[in-house]
Amino acid sequence: MSKRVAILQSNYVPWKGYFDLVNSVDEFILYDTAQFTKNDWRNRNKIKTANGVSWLTIPVRHDFGQSIEETTVSDPIWAVRHWDQLKQCYSGAAHFREFGPLFKNVYGELGQVRHLSAINHRFLLEVNSILGVDTVVSWSRDYRLIDGQTERLVDLCRQASASEYVSGPAAKAYLQEDLFEDAGIELRYIDYSGYPEYRQLHPPFEHGVSILDLIFNEGPNAARYLKSTSRSFASS
């Protein structure tokens, strides 16, 4: 039986492409044993505002070499700040009244959570539920981890009984593709191009913003803007 697997670090309320990747596989492994990287997507993402694109950033304590799962929040009222900013920016969106209370509750809960991985995981599951994504979400820490960047990914795929590994296109720059071939695992790259535009506040249109933008603007129709419903991949 075929099984598709993706392995990626958790991100803070990531963009729609992230959820396309999740929805394109049978198991999504959160790779939070990886090293935390500053100025990346792990603890921040973009939203639309009346003055253009703006960052939502969770302040964290950072020591060199720490993993994502070891990373903790440094500002106890970050969730209050973020929710206030989202409310200010999206209160005029078509579906904010419907989905705003749900996320207000999530932010209220997460204000008490210390670890970044747990915060990202909570949002991932919440958004999956809204989008109708039923992919199994697991953690890399639940598997054996060997040395080697590509070797580790291949071995995780083996342990997860994957017949196919689905990756973001940026990984073409560093993956040793022959190692997947030698292991009998098909390597595929998801295609992030050609997304349709949707109703969005504050033009011009911007694709690379948090999934919250799509949900607040399109509500129950948000999943229609994921390409994974047709499982569209670029050729490896």
Contacts in CASP RR format, 6 or more apart in sequence:
PFRMAT RR
TARGET T0000
AUTHOR 0000-0000-0000
METHOD contacts of the structure
MODEL  1
MSKRVAILQSNYVPWKGYFDLVNSVDEFILYDTAQFTKNDWRNRNKIKTA
NGVSWLTIPVRHDFGQSIEETTVSDPIWAVRHWDQLKQCYSGAAHFREFG
PLFKNVYGELGQVRHLSAINHRFLLEVNSILGVDTVVSWSRDYRLIDGQT
ERLVDLCRQASASEYVSGPAAKAYLQEDLFEDAGIELRYIDYSGYPEYRQ
LHPPFEHGVSILDLIFNEGPNAARYLKSTSRSFASS
1 163 0 8 1.000
2 163 0 8 1.000
2 164 0 8 1.000
3 26 0 8 1.000
3 27 0 8 1.000
3 160 0 8 1.000
3 161 0 8 1.000
3 162 0 8 1.000
3 163 0 8 1.000
3 164 0 8 1.000
4 24 0 8 1.000
4 25 0 8 1.000
4 26 0 8 1.000
4 27 0 8 1.000
4 162 0 8 1.000
4 163 0 8 1.000
4 164 0 8 1.000
4 165 0 8 1.000
4 166 0 8 1.000
5 25 0 8 1.000
5 26 0 8 1.000
5 27 0 8 1.000
5 28 0 8 1.000
5 29 0 8 1.000
5 156 0 8 1.000
5 157 0 8 1.000
5 160 0 8 1.000
5 162 0 8 1.000
5 164 0 8 1.000
5 165 0 8 1.000
5 166 0 8 1.000
6 21 0 8 1.000
6 22 0 8 1.000
6 24 0 8 1.000
6 25 0 8 1.000
6 27 0 8 1.000
6 28 0 8 1.000
6 29 0 8 1.000
6 165 0 8 1.000
6 166 0 8 1.000
6 167 0 8 1.000
7 28 0 8 1.000
7 29 0 8 1.000
7 31 0 8 1.000
7 140 0 8 1.000
7 153 0 8 1.000
7 156 0 8 1.000
7 157 0 8 1.000
7 165 0 8 1.000
8 18 0 8 1.000
8 21 0 8 1.000
8 28 0 8 1.000
8 29 0 8 1.000
8 30 0 8 1.000
8 31 0 8 1.000
8 168 0 8 1.000
9 30 0 8 1.000
9 31 0 8 1.000
9 32 0 8 1.000
9 34 0 8 1.000
9 41 0 8 1.000
9 42 0 8 1.000
9 68 0 8 1.000
10 30 0 8 1.000
10 32 0 8 1.000
10 42 0 8 1.000
10 68 0 8 1.000
10 116 0 8 1.000
10 117 0 8 1.000
10 120 0 8 1.000
10 121 0 8 1.000
10 124 0 8 1.000
11 18 0 8 1.000
11 41 0 8 1.000
11 42 0 8 1.000
11 45 0 8 1.000
11 120 0 8 1.000
12 41 0 8 1.000
12 42 0 8 1.000
12 43 0 8 1.000
12 44 0 8 1.000
12 45 0 8 1.000
12 56 0 8 1.000
12 58 0 8 1.000
12 116 0 8 1.000
12 119 0 8 1.000
12 120 0 8 1.000
12 123 0 8 1.000
13 45 0 8 1.000
13 56 0 8 1.000
13 123 0 8 1.000
13 127 0 8 1.000
13 210 0 8 1.000
13 211 0 8 1.000
13 212 0 8 1.000
14 41 0 8 1.000
14 45 0 8 1.000
14 210 0 8 1.000
14 211 0 8 1.000
15 45 0 8 1.000
15 46 0 8 1.000
15 207 0 8 1.000
15 208 0 8 1.000
15 209 0 8 1.000
15 210 0 8 1.000
15 211 0 8 1.000
16 195 0 8 1.000
16 207 0 8 1.000
16 208 0 8 1.000
16 211 0 8 1.000
16 214 0 8 1.000
16 225 0 8 1.000
16 226 0 8 1.000
17 190 0 8 1.000
17 192 0 8 1.000
17 195 0 8 1.000
17 226 0 8 1.000
18 211 0 8 1.000
19 127 0 8 1.000
19 128 0 8 1.000
19 131 0 8 1.000
19 133 0 8 1.000
19 211 0 8 1.000
19 226 0 8 1.000
19 228 0 8 1.000
20 190 0 8 1.000
20 192 0 8 1.000
20 226 0 8 1.000
20 227 0 8 1.000
20 228 0 8 1.000
21 28 0 8 1.000
21 166 0 8 1.000
21 168 0 8 1.000
21 190 0 8 1.000
21 228 0 8 1.000
22 28 0 8 1.000
22 124 0 8 1.000
22 128 0 8 1.000
22 133 0 8 1.000
22 135 0 8 1.000
22 137 0 8 1.000
23 131 0 8 1.000
23 133 0 8 1.000
23 135 0 8 1.000
23 226 0 8 1.000
23 228 0 8 1.000
23 229 0 8 1.000
24 166 0 8 1.000
24 190 0 8 1.000
24 228 0 8 1.000
24 231 0 8 1.000
24 233 0 8 1.000
25 135 0 8 1.000
25 166 0 8 1.000
26 135 0 8 1.000
26 136 0 8 1.000
27 135 0 8 1.000
27 136 0 8 1.000
27 137 0 8 1.000
27 138 0 8 1.000
27 160 0 8 1.000
27 162 0 8 1.000
28 135 0 8 1.000
28 136 0 8 1.000
28 137 0 8 1.000
28 138 0 8 1.000
29 138 0 8 1.000
29 139 0 8 1.000
29 140 0 8 1.000
29 143 0 8 1.000
29 156 0 8 1.000
29 160 0 8 1.000
30 117 0 8 1.000
30 120 0 8 1.000
30 121 0 8 1.000
30 124 0 8 1.000
30 137 0 8 1.000
30 138 0 8 1.000
30 139 0 8 1.000
30 140 0 8 1.000
31 140 0 8 1.000
32 67 0 8 1.000
32 68 0 8 1.000
32 69 0 8 1.000
32 117 0 8 1.000
32 139 0 8 1.000
32 140 0 8 1.000
32 141 0 8 1.000
33 67 0 8 1.000
33 68 0 8 1.000
33 69 0 8 1.000
33 140 0 8 1.000
33 141 0 8 1.000
33 145 0 8 1.000
34 67 0 8 1.000
34 68 0 8 1.000
34 140 0 8 1.000
35 65 0 8 1.000
35 66 0 8 1.000
35 67 0 8 1.000
35 68 0 8 1.000
36 42 0 8 1.000
36 60 0 8 1.000
36 62 0 8 1.000
36 65 0 8 1.000
36 66 0 8 1.000
36 67 0 8 1.000
36 68 0 8 1.000
36 70 0 8 1.000
36 71 0 8 1.000
36 116 0 8 1.000
38 62 0 8 1.000
42 68 0 8 1.000
42 71 0 8 1.000
42 116 0 8 1.000
42 120 0 8 1.000
43 57 0 8 1.000
43 58 0 8 1.000
43 59 0 8 1.000
43 60 0 8 1.000
43 71 0 8 1.000
43 116 0 8 1.000
44 55 0 8 1.000
44 56 0 8 1.000
44 57 0 8 1.000
44 58 0 8 1.000
45 55 0 8 1.000
45 56 0 8 1.000
45 209 0 8 1.000
45 210 0 8 1.000
46 53 0 8 1.000
46 54 0 8 1.000
46 55 0 8 1.000
46 56 0 8 1.000
46 206 0 8 1.000
46 208 0 8 1.000
46 209 0 8 1.000
46 210 0 8 1.000
47 53 0 8 1.000
47 54 0 8 1.000
47 55 0 8 1.000
47 56 0 8 1.000
47 85 0 8 1.000
47 86 0 8 1.000
47 89 0 8 1.000
47 90 0 8 1.000
47 209 0 8 1.000
47 210 0 8 1.000
47 212 0 8 1.000
47 213 0 8 1.000
48 54 0 8 1.000
48 89 0 8 1.000
48 200 0 8 1.000
48 201 0 8 1.000
48 202 0 8 1.000
48 206 0 8 1.000
48 209 0 8 1.000
48 213 0 8 1.000
49 89 0 8 1.000
49 202 0 8 1.000
50 89 0 8 1.000
50 201 0 8 1.000
50 202 0 8 1.000
52 202 0 8 1.000
53 206 0 8 1.000
53 209 0 8 1.000
54 85 0 8 1.000
54 89 0 8 1.000
56 82 0 8 1.000
56 85 0 8 1.000
56 86 0 8 1.000
56 210 0 8 1.000
58 73 0 8 1.000
58 75 0 8 1.000
58 78 0 8 1.000
58 82 0 8 1.000
58 116 0 8 1.000
58 119 0 8 1.000
59 73 0 8 1.000
59 74 0 8 1.000
59 75 0 8 1.000
59 78 0 8 1.000
60 71 0 8 1.000
60 72 0 8 1.000
60 73 0 8 1.000
60 74 0 8 1.000
60 116 0 8 1.000
61 71 0 8 1.000
61 72 0 8 1.000
61 73 0 8 1.000
61 74 0 8 1.000
62 71 0 8 1.000
68 116 0 8 1.000
68 117 0 8 1.000
69 115 0 8 1.000
69 116 0 8 1.000
69 117 0 8 1.000
69 141 0 8 1.000
70 115 0 8 1.000
71 115 0 8 1.000
71 116 0 8 1.000
71 117 0 8 1.000
72 114 0 8 1.000
72 115 0 8 1.000
72 116 0 8 1.000
73 113 0 8 1.000
73 114 0 8 1.000
73 115 0 8 1.000
73 116 0 8 1.000
73 119 0 8 1.000
75 81 0 8 1.000
76 111 0 8 1.000
77 111 0 8 1.000
78 111 0 8 1.000
79 107 0 8 1.000
79 108 0 8 1.000
79 110 0 8 1.000
79 111 0 8 1.000
80 107 0 8 1.000
80 108 0 8 1.000
80 111 0 8 1.000
82 107 0 8 1.000
83 103 0 8 1.000
83 104 0 8 1.000
83 107 0 8 1.000
83 108 0 8 1.000
86 103 0 8 1.000
86 212 0 8 1.000
87 100 0 8 1.000
87 104 0 8 1.000
89 201 0 8 1.000
90 96 0 8 1.000
90 100 0 8 1.000
90 201 0 8 1.000
90 212 0 8 1.000
90 213 0 8 1.000
90 216 0 8 1.000
90 217 0 8 1.000
92 201 0 8 1.000
93 201 0 8 1.000
93 216 0 8 1.000
93 217 0 8 1.000
94 199 0 8 1.000
94 216 0 8 1.000
94 217 0 8 1.000
94 218 0 8 1.000
94 219 0 8 1.000
95 215 0 8 1.000
95 216 0 8 1.000
95 217 0 8 1.000
95 218 0 8 1.000
95 219 0 8 1.000
95 220 0 8 1.000
96 216 0 8 1.000
98 219 0 8 1.000
99 130 0 8 1.000
99 215 0 8 1.000
99 216 0 8 1.000
99 219 0 8 1.000
100 216 0 8 1.000
102 126 0 8 1.000
103 126 0 8 1.000
103 212 0 8 1.000
106 122 0 8 1.000
106 123 0 8 1.000
106 126 0 8 1.000
109 122 0 8 1.000
110 119 0 8 1.000
110 122 0 8 1.000
113 119 0 8 1.000
113 122 0 8 1.000
121 137 0 8 1.000
124 137 0 8 1.000
125 137 0 8 1.000
127 133 0 8 1.000
127 211 0 8 1.000
127 215 0 8 1.000
128 134 0 8 1.000
128 135 0 8 1.000
128 137 0 8 1.000
130 215 0 8 1.000
130 219 0 8 1.000
130 222 0 8 1.000
131 222 0 8 1.000
131 223 0 8 1.000
131 226 0 8 1.000
132 223 0 8 1.000
133 223 0 8 1.000
138 160 0 8 1.000
140 156 0 8 1.000
143 156 0 8 1.000
143 159 0 8 1.000
143 160 0 8 1.000
144 155 0 8 1.000
144 159 0 8 1.000
145 152 0 8 1.000
145 155 0 8 1.000
145 156 0 8 1.000
146 152 0 8 1.000
146 155 0 8 1.000
149 174 0 8 1.000
150 174 0 8 1.000
150 175 0 8 1.000
150 176 0 8 1.000
150 179 0 8 1.000
150 180 0 8 1.000
151 179 0 8 1.000
153 165 0 8 1.000
153 175 0 8 1.000
154 165 0 8 1.000
154 179 0 8 1.000
154 180 0 8 1.000
154 183 0 8 1.000
154 185 0 8 1.000
157 165 0 8 1.000
157 180 0 8 1.000
157 183 0 8 1.000
157 185 0 8 1.000
158 183 0 8 1.000
158 185 0 8 1.000
162 185 0 8 1.000
163 184 0 8 1.000
163 185 0 8 1.000
163 186 0 8 1.000
164 185 0 8 1.000
164 186 0 8 1.000
164 187 0 8 1.000
164 188 0 8 1.000
165 180 0 8 1.000
165 185 0 8 1.000
165 186 0 8 1.000
165 187 0 8 1.000
165 188 0 8 1.000
166 188 0 8 1.000
166 189 0 8 1.000
166 190 0 8 1.000
166 233 0 8 1.000
167 175 0 8 1.000
167 187 0 8 1.000
167 188 0 8 1.000
167 189 0 8 1.000
167 190 0 8 1.000
168 189 0 8 1.000
168 190 0 8 1.000
168 192 0 8 1.000
169 189 0 8 1.000
169 190 0 8 1.000
169 191 0 8 1.000
169 192 0 8 1.000
169 234 0 8 1.000
171 189 0 8 1.000
172 189 0 8 1.000
175 187 0 8 1.000
177 187 0 8 1.000
177 236 0 8 1.000
180 186 0 8 1.000
180 187 0 8 1.000
181 187 0 8 1.000
186 236 0 8 1.000
187 236 0 8 1.000
188 233 0 8 1.000
188 234 0 8 1.000
188 236 0 8 1.000
189 233 0 8 1.000
189 234 0 8 1.000
189 236 0 8 1.000
190 228 0 8 1.000
190 233 0 8 1.000
190 234 0 8 1.000
191 227 0 8 1.000
191 232 0 8 1.000
191 233 0 8 1.000
191 234 0 8 1.000
194 227 0 8 1.000
195 207 0 8 1.000
195 225 0 8 1.000
195 227 0 8 1.000
196 225 0 8 1.000
197 205 0 8 1.000
197 207 0 8 1.000
198 214 0 8 1.000
198 217 0 8 1.000
198 218 0 8 1.000
198 225 0 8 1.000
199 217 0 8 1.000
199 218 0 8 1.000
200 206 0 8 1.000
200 213 0 8 1.000
200 217 0 8 1.000
201 217 0 8 1.000
211 222 0 8 1.000
214 222 0 8 1.000
214 225 0 8 1.000
215 222 0 8 1.000
218 224 0 8 1.000
218 225 0 8 1.000
223 229 0 8 1.000
END
